Amino acid sequence: MKTKKIEKTVTKAGVIMLCLMTLIGILGVFDMVCNLDIFPTAAGKNAFTIFSLILCVLVLSCVMVATMLNIPRIANSIEELAERYTTL
């Protein structure tokens, strides 16, 4: 698989999980503020917390993978900038 395709896939997955995590967070805050008991039992609230934490770890992993795949591009950009400004 090409690096660009992996990066694109990881970025899409990260954005989707981030949107899902945002939706779950909004739902959780709305549940606490309005006392709707969307998650009525303690087990439901624990499952909500665990699922949110897993999503958070996965989103951070996606960001790290995307960053690692872009390190050569970042290094080349820095090198070009250094060459451009040292010749002035």
N, C-alpha and C positions, 0 to 999 in steps of 0.2 A: 504494500500500500504506500502511496506517496505521502510525503510529509504534509503537503498542502491539504490533501483529502482528510487525513487524520485530524489536522488542526481544525478544519471546517466542521467535521463531525463532533469533535470534542466541544467546540464553541457552541454549536447548536444544542447539544445535550446540556451544557452548562446554563444556557439561557432558558431552556425549557424548565430545568429543575429550579432555577432562580425564580421564575414566574410562579411555579407551583409552591415554592417555599413562601413567597410573598402572599399568595392567596391563602395559604394555611395560616400565616401570621395574622393577616387581616381578620380571618374567621375567628382565630383564637382571641384577639383583642375585642372584637365585636361580642363574642361570647362572654368575656369577663365583664365588659362595660354594661351590657344589657341583661346580664344574668339569664340567658336563654337556655342554658344547660344543653348545648349541642353535644357536648361530651359529658353525659350525666354521671358516670361512675369514675372512680379514681383510676381504674384500669384504662378507661377511655382517655383520660387526661394524660396518663403515663405513656400510652401508645402514641398520642399526639406529640408529646415531647420527644420521644425516642425517634419517631419518624422525622420530625423537624431537624433533630441533630444529625441524623443520617444524611438528610438532604444537604445540610450545611457542609458536612465533610465532603460529600460528593461534588458540590459546587466548588469548594476550595481546591479539590483535586483537579477538576477541569481547568481551573485558572492556572494552576501550577504546570499542568501538562502543556497547555497552550503557550505559556511563557517559555518553557523549556524548548518547545519546538521552534520558537521564534528567536532564540538566542543567536543563531548564526546571522539572521537578518539584522538584528539589533547591532551586533558587532560590526557588520559591514557598514551600516549607516554611521556608526561612530567613527569608523576608520575613514570613511569618505569625508565626514565633517572635519576630522583632524587634518586630513590632507588639504582640504579646501582652505582652512584658516591658517595653516602653517606656511602656505605659499603666498600669503598676502604681504 
